[in-house]
Amino acid sequence: MKNLSLKLFAVVLLAFATINLTGCSSDDPDPIEKSEEEVIENLDSGIMNGTLEEDYTLNASTVYNLTGQFIVTDGVTLNIPAGTKILADDGGTEVYIAVLQGGKININGNATNPVVMSSANGNSGDWGGLTLCGKATTTAGANAEAEVGGFIYGGSEDSDSSGIIRYLQIVGTGAQINTDSQYNGVSFYAVGSGTLVDNLAVINGADDGVEFFGGTVEVSNLYLVNNDDDSIDWTEGWNGSVTNAYISHTIANFSTAFEGDKDNGNPTFTNITAISTVGGTALQFKLTSGGTISGLSLSGYDIDLDMKDGVNPSDNIIFSDGYTPVAMVEDDDETPDVDESAYTFALNTTVVPTVDVSDFDWVDFDISFESSLLQGAVTGEVTLNASINYILNSSYIVQDGGKLTIPAGTKITARDGGTGVYIAVLQGGEIDIQGTSDNPVVIASANAERGDWGGLTICGNATTSAGVDAEAEIGGFIYGGTTDTDNSGSIKYLILKGTGAQINSESQYNGLSLYAVGSGTTIENIAVINGSDDGIEFFGGTVSATNLYLENNDDDSIDWTEGWNGSVTNAYISHTIADFSTVFEGDKDNGNPTFTNITAISTVGGTALQFKKTSGGIITGLHLSGYDVDLDMVDGGALSNVQIEGTDANATLISGETTLYSLNSGKDATVLDISGWTWKDAGL
């Protein structure tokens, strides 16, 4: 993608435009009143204003200044050759280009020399954009009146042609008409299938990128960036198609990637990639609108599908790739509030882009941020660059045979996207986090609020009492095998903040989830801070961890289940926020994991060690301070399951309790010295 900025481009345009405007009188009549001769004379001098009533070809070596309304009337063709630049005045609704019924515009850009239409600064709403009016069918009827300009559109000629648009970049459109209406980047009013539209970029629009009002036109290769309302909008029974669209949202409070409205003409959409770094809604369908969609890739949206008027998605929308809409519900603050009159859904779509942004390298716009987005699948070897500030925008999954290397000092900002944002390493994949004490790796949400994102999950092939090829509660990933020495990689000096997104009423992501991870995996110097669930949880496996710093994780700081029999050496646990769960929670079968040099300090009471069912462990060097309950054998398990300093836990039941104990000894070891763990304080 070219990295020339729009502002630099605007300076060049302004310089040319100033030269062309020096011969222009300040008392020119209103553009609507200009004579045919004046319109041509102005065009010859680089000014576009008035109504074109004869065929005309622009000169690519001239920079044209669009100073008002420029209208191509019935029977007239405007030809715009490759490389032509048109600078639109920042004149709002008074500045636009319109092609009326029977008129044609032939924009013949190419990949080397696209046609560019832009205001000087490229700010959204600066001018009105491009409007085409055709004679194809629309549910608004023949000779309907457009909300833009009051132009007439609609007829019965579905193969009607309004010309050609090839390699056009249009910037800064969307001027406000009234409280209900705005211009779009390109508005297609009943435009017919005889019109060719291929390689169109609409950037920084205050309303829609493109909108179809009925018609049959088909569009290919759309590049739509930061259009405030809908990137692709349609209504009035449009039944054309869009093939290959790349949609990007990096500015908050846009409307949607898609909005369909009114009657369902069943338009088709093939290979649609939409990426948001700011949440929002991807697809919205109103009334009975719908379509057929294949090759869909959505990433970074809070809501994938909004059936605004409560219609069942399967009634009007065909996902030919078999995507399944899953109804979303309110769950505290973890998902957006659901309007009672609407249905909102998540889709099981892939986040692997189906359209390559490099296909739009003809666009003169800086989207270098795209290279910093982490999402999709790692199938080969991928090494991040510590000099880039990465955004974890969605799920980022290391597949079997893939390897993700994260060098020392890398900073990754996780989007506040709840369960849709996480990193996972699947069975057979590897992760190599190469932090150091001077340059740890940090993965955190911007505000590090608990539950902002999902955390890091690793799935291995070691043994677990859940069996071989068990299914994880996180992501439905497969884990568990027979290789206790399995190696999923190495994690050194890693800081995780703001994890623990809520999956459902029973399950949440943890800071670090280790599913049947084997002893060949290295885990040392890990900090998990402000997690909404566990700091670290072991689901079976044999992996060991060294030097853990766990601060204010709402559920358990260290949790294990399914017969995990590894070890934790040197862990410092801090609780300064009330209503957490425990320091330790062991559950199910007892694999006798070992814990050495464990310091846990609470300023808010709470429970320290909890063991469920037959779980237990071997503990030495334990220091507990500030907890109301030292030991909870929640299911009445034997104290002999918990070995502290080489003997059965020496504990006394708390008065009036049946499972809650105070330890008589074994909890007063020297506090673990973490004065040298300054790496844990690193942030984004």
N, C-alpha and C positions, 0 to 999 in steps of 0.2 A: 504494500500500500504506500502510495507516495506520501511524503511527510511535509509537503508544502502547506503552510497554514492558510486558512481562508483570509485572515487579515492581510497577510502579505500579498495574496492574490488581489484583494480589494484595492490595495494601494496602487498596484499596477493598473487596474481597471480605471481607477479614479484619474490617474495621470493621463491615460488615453482619452477618457471621457471629457476632461477639462479642455483638451486640445480641440475636440470635436464640437464643444459647446460654445467656443468663442465667437462664432458667427451667428449665434441664436439670439433673436430679439427677446427682450424681457416682457413685451406686451403681446406675446402670441395669444391667439384666441384659444378658447377651451378646445381640448383635443377632439371632442365629438364634432365640433363645428369646422374642423380643418377640411379644406378642399382636397380632392384627390391629388392635385398637383402638389400641394403643400406636404401631404403625407409622403409622396415619393421624394420630394426635395429633402425632406428631413432624413429619410432613410439614406439617401445618397451622402448625407453629411454625418451619418452615424447616430441619428435620433429616431427612436421608435415611439410614435404617438399618433393616435387617430385610427381611422378605419381604412384598411387596405382593400382597394377595389379592383386591383389588377395584379397579375402574377408578379412576384418579385423574388430575387435571389440575393440573400445577404452576402457580404464579402468577408471571408474568414480573416482577412488581415485588418479589418476594422473592428474596434471595440464599440459596441452599440450601447447607447444609454436609453433605457426604457423609462420615460418620464411620466407616463400616464397609462391610459387604457389603449391597448393595441389590439384591434379586432380584425380577424381575417374573415371576410364575409362570404356569402354563398357564391360558389363558382370560381373562387380565387384560391391560388396556391402560394404559400410562403415556403421557400426553400432555404434551409439553414445548413450550410456545409460544415464539414468536420473542422474542429478547432475554433469555431465562432464563440466569442465571449459577449454576453449581454449583461450589463450592469443595471439592475433595477433600483430606481429611487426608493428611499425609505418613505413611501407615500401611502402605506396601508392599503385600504380597499380601492384607492384611485389608481393603483398601479398593478396591471396584470396583462396577460396575453390570453385572448379567447379566439377559438376557431368555431364559427357558427355552422349550423347545418348546411351541407353542400360545400363548405370550405375545406381546405386541406393544409396541413403543415407537414413538411418533410424535413425532419431533423436527421441528418446523415452523418452523425459523429462516428468515430471508430475508436478502438482501444488505445491508439496512439494519440489521437486528437479528438477527445470528446467535446461536445457542446456544453458550455457552462452558462447557467442563468443564476445570478445571485445578487443580493443587495450588497452594499459596501462592506458591512460588518458581518453579514450572514446571520443576524439575530432573528430568532423566531418572530413571526408576525410583521416583519418589515414590509412585505408586499404580498400581492394576491396569488401569485402562482400562475399555472397554465390550466386552462379549461377547454375541453373539447366537447362539442355538441353534435350528436349524430342522429341517425334516422332508424336505429334498431328499435326493437320492442322494449317496453318497460311497463310495469304495472301501473305507472302513473298515467299511461295512455298516450295517444298521439298528441303532438304539439303541447306538451306539458311545459310549465314555466319553472326554470331553475331557480334555486335559492341564491345562486351566484349570478348576479347581473340581470336577473329576470330573463335570461336567454331561453329560447324555445328549443325543445328537444323531444325526441321520441317519434316513432313511426312504425313501419312494418317491414323495413329492409334490414334484416339481420346480418346480411353480408356487406352492409354499407362500409365505406372506407373514409376515414378522416385523415389518412396519410400515414406517415412513418415516424416513429420515434426510436432512434438508435443512439446509444451512448450519450445520454443526457444526464447531466448533474444539475440539480435545482436546489437552491439553498435559501433559507430565511423566509419561507412563505407562511401563510396562515393568517393573514390580516383579518381582524374581527369585523364582521358585517353588522351584527346585532347580538343581543344576549344569547340567541339560539343558533346563530350561523356564523361560520368562518369560511374563508377560502382554504382549499387544500393545496398540497404540493402540486398534484395533478388530479383534476376532476374529470371523470369520464361519464358524460351524460348520454345514455343510450348510444354509446359508441359501438359500431358493428365489428364483426369478425374480420372484415377486410382491412382493418387497421393493424399495422404491424408495430408492436411495442416490445423492444428487446434491449436490455441493459439500460436501466433507469435507476438513478440514485436520487433520493429525496432526503435532505439533511436539515435538521433544525427547523421543523415546521411547527407553528403554533396550533395547527389542527391536524388533520390526517395527512399521512404520506401520500397515499392514493385512495380515492373513493370512486366506486362504481355505482351509478344510478341506473339500474337496469342495463340493457345492452348485452352484447355477446362477445366483446373484445377479449382476446387472450394476451396475457403478458408473461414474459419470461425474463429472468435475471433481474430481480429487484434488490436494491440495496437501500435500506431504510433505517436511518439513525436519528434518534432523539426527536421524534415527532410527538408533540405534547398530547395529542388525543389518540387516535387509532393509527397504527402503521398501515394496515390494510382494512378498509371499511367498504361495505357494500349494502345495497338495499334495492327495493323495487324489482326483485326477481332476476337480478344479474345472473347469467348462467354461462359465463366464460370460464377462464382458468388463470391460475398463477403457477408457473413452474420455476423453481429455484428462487427463493427469496431469503435474504439474510437481513434479520431485524435485530437492532441493538438498542438497548435502553440503558443509559448511564445517568440520567437525570430523573429524580423522583417525581411522583404525582402525575405521571402520564396516565392515559386511560387504559388502552389494551394494545396487544399486538394485532389481534383480529377483532373486528366487530361486524357481525352480520345482523341485519334487521329486516323485518317485514316478511314478505312472501319468500318461500324457498325455491329458488331457481336451480338449486343443487350445483353450484359452481364447484370446480375441482382445484385442489391444491396439492402440488407434488414437490417434495423436497423443500420443506420450510424449516429454517433454523432461526430460532428467536432466543436471544440472550439478554437477561437483565442483571445488572449489578445492584439494583435498588428495589428488588421485590416487585410487587404489583400483580396485575392479572394478565394472563396470556391471551386466552380465547374467550370471547363473549358472543353469545347468540341471543337475540331478542325475538319476541313473538314466535313465529313459526320458521324463522330462518335456519339454514343449515348448510351442508356441503359435504363433499367427499375429500378426505385428507389422507395422504400417504407420505412417508418419509419425513415425519414430524420429529423435530428435536427441540425441546424446551429446556431452558436452564435458567435458574435464578428467580423464578416467579413464585410468589406466595400462593397464588391460585392458578391452576392450569386451565380450568374450564368453568365458565360462569353461564349457566342457563338462566338468563336474567328474568324471564317470565315463567319459570318453573316447568318448562317442557322437559320431558324425559330425553336425555341426549340421544338414546338409541332411536327415537322417533324421527329425528331430522339429520343426524350426523353419522356419516359412515367413516369409521377409522379403518382403512383397508389393511393396516398393519396389525390389527387386532388389539389396539390400545383399549384399556378398560377404565372407564370413569369410576372413580371411587369417591363416594360422597364425603365431603368434609363437614365436620361439626365443630361447635365451639368446645374448646378444651382449655379452660383458664385463659391465659394470654398467649398460648403457644401457636394458635392459628387465628387468622383474621375473623372478626365477628361476621356471622352469616346473616344476611338480610332474610327476614322471614318470608319475603315474597320471591326469593331467589334460591337457586340450587347452585352450590359451588362444588367443584370436583378436583381431585388430583388425578393425573393420568400416569400410567406406567410407561411413559415414553422414554426413549433413549436420550441421554444427554450428549452422545457423540454427534457432532455436527454433521448434518446431511448436505450442507452447502459449505464450501471452502471459501473463507473470506478473501483468500488470495486471488480468487477468480475476479475480484473487483479492484485489482491493482490499478485500473485506469482512473479510479476515483481520486481526485485531488483533495484529500482530507486526511487529517492525522487521526488514526485510530490505533496508535501504538499501544494503548491500554489493552488491546485484545491479546497481545503476547504475554500479558501478566495474569490472565485468567486461568485458574486451575479448575478443570471440569472434564468429565468424560472418562475415557479409559486409557490406562497406561498398558500398552501391549508389548513394547520393546523396552529398551533402556532409555530412561528420561532423567536428565540431570538438570536441576534448577540452577539459577544464577543468583548468588547472594546479593548482587547489586540491584536486583529488580524487586520492587515491593509487590508481591503477588497478592491476588484476591482469590480466595477459595469461594467460588461462586455457587457451586452445586456439589453433587457427589463427584469424587475423584477416586477412581477405583483401579488399583493395580491388579491386573489379571494374572492368571496362571502363566508363568514364563516372563512376566514383566518385572522391571526393577525401577524403582523411583529413588533417586539419590538427591538428598537435600543437604547442601554444604553448610559449613559453619557460618553463623551470622545471618542466615536467611530469615526474613520476616514474611509471614503469611497472614493476611487479614481475612478472617472468615466472615462472610456475609451473615447478617442476623436473619437467617432463613430457617431456623428450627431444624426439623428432621431432614430437610432437603439438602443440608450442607454437612458434609463429613468427608473424611479420607478413610478408605478401606483397602486392606491388602488381602487378597483372596488366597486360598490354598495354592501353593506353587509360585506365588508372587513374593517379591522381596522389597523391603524398604531399608534404606541406608541413611540415617539421620546423623550427620557428622558434626554436631555441635561441639564446642569446646567451652571450658570454664570462662574464657574471655569473650567468646562469641557463640552463645547458645542459639539454637533455633527456636523461634517463637511462633506459635500458631494461636491466634486469639481473635475474638470479635472486637470491633472497634471500642465498645464500651465495657467489654469483659463482664457482661451481665449473665448471670446463671441461666442456662437454657437457650442461649442465643444460637448455638449450633450443636452439631452432633458429636464431635470428637474424633478420635482415631481408633479404628477397629482393625485387628489383625486375626486372620483365620489360618490355623495350621493343621498339621497331620498327626499330631501326637494323640495319645489315648485320652479318653474322657468317658465317664460313666454314662454319658448320653449316647454313646455308641459311635460307629463309623458313619460318616456322612450325615451328621445331625444338622438340623436347621436352626440357625441363630435367630434370637428374637430381634436382633438388629439386622435389618436389610434382607432377612431370609437367606443369608449367606450359608454355605455349606462348610462344615468343619468337622474335625475328628478323624483319626485313622489309627495306625499302629506304629508310627515312627516317632518314638519319644525323643530322638535326637534331631528332629526336624529343625530346619533353620529358616526363619522368616526374615532374617536380616539383622540389623544392628540399629539401636536407638540410643544416642548419647547426647546428653545436655539438651533436653527438650522441655519447653514450657508450654503448657496448654491452659487457656483461660476462657471462661464463659461457656463451657460445654454442658451436656446433659439435656438436650432437647427431648421433649415429651413425645413418645411414640403413641401410647394409649394410656388408659387408666392404670395399667399394670407395668408398663415398660418404659424405660428411658435410655437414651444413650449415656455412656459413661465418658469420663475424660479419656481413659485408655482401656479398651476392651480387648482381652486376650483369649481367643477361642481356640483351645487345644493347641496352643503354641508350644513348640518344642524347646528342649534345653540348648539347642544349637543357636538360639536367638539371644542376642545381647541387649539387655535393658538396664541402663544405668544413668543416674543423674537426671531424674524426671521430676518436674513440678507440675501439679494440677491444682489450679486456683479458681475458686468461684465456680464450681460445678454444681449443676442442679441435681445430679444423681451421684454415683460413686466416683471417687478419684480414679481408682484402678480396680478392675474386676477380672478374675481369672475363672474361665469356664473350662475346667479340666486342664490337661496339659502338664508340662514339666518345666516350664520356663521359670527362671529366677530373676529377681530384680534387686538392684543395689542403689542406695542413695535416693530415696523418695522424699519429696517435700509436698505435703498435701494440706492445703489451707481452705477451710470453709467450703467443703463439699457437702451439699445438703443431706445426702443419704449416707452411705458408708465410705469411709476414707479408703479402706482396703477390704474388698469383698471377694469371696471365692466360693466355688461350688463344683459339683460334678467330679470330685476326687482329685482336684489339683494337688500335686505333690512337689511343687518347686519350693522356692524360698524367697524371703525378703530380708535383706541385710541393710541396716541403717535407714530408718524411716522417721521423719519428724512430722508430726501431725498437729495442726493448730485449729481450734474451734473458738471463734469469737462471735459467732452469730447463732442465736438459739434455734432450737427445733430441728437440728440435724438428727440423723439416725444413730450411727455408731462410729467408733474408731475402726473396729473389726466386725465383719459379719461373715461367719463360716456357715455353709449350708450343705445339706445332703451327706453323701458318703465322705468318710474321713480318710483323706490321702496323706495325713500327717505332714502337712507343709511345715517348714521351719521359719521362725522369725527371730532375728538377732538384732539387738540394739534398736528398740522401738521406744520412741518418746512421743507421748500424746498429752497435750495440755489444753484444757478448756477453761474459758472464763465465764461460761454460761451453763455449767452443769452438764446433764445428759448422761448417756450410757457409753461406756468404753468398749468392752468386749462382748460380742454376742455370738452364740453358737446354736444353730438350729439342727434338729434331727440328730444324726450321729456324728456331725462334724466335730473337728478338733484341730489341734496343732501343737507344735513344740516351740516354746517361747523362752528366750534368755535375754537378759539386759533390758527388762521392761521398766519404763517410768511412766506412771499415770498421775496426773494432777488435775484437780478441779472437777472431776466427774461425780455425779450423784450415785451412779451404779458402776461398780467395777466389772461385774461379770453377770451376763444374762444367759442362762441355759434354757432358752425359750421353750423348748419342747421336752424339758426334763431330762436332757442327756446327762450322762455320768460325768462328774468332775474329772475322772481319770482320762477322759478324752482330751483334756487340756493340761499339758505338761508345762509347768513353769519352773525354771531353774532345776530341771531334772526330776521333779516330783509332781504328783497330782496337785492340781490347783488347791491351795490352802485358802478356803473361803468360808464365810459364815453368811447364812441367809439373812437378808434384811428383815426386820420385824414386820410381820404381817404379809410377807411375800412368799411365793413358792418357787420362783425361778430366779430371783434377783439376789445377787451376792455382793458382799464386800470382801476384797482380798485381805487376808491377814498378813501376808508376806508376798514377796516377789514382784512388787510394783514400785520399788524405790531405788532402782538402779540410777547411776549417774546420768544426768541429762545429756543427750547426744549433742555434741558440739558442732553446730552448723555455722559458726562464725566465718568459716571459709567458703560457705556456699553463696557467695555474692551473685553468682550466675542466675539464681532464682528470681532476682529482682528485675531482670531485663524485661522490657516491654516492646510494643510495636514502635 
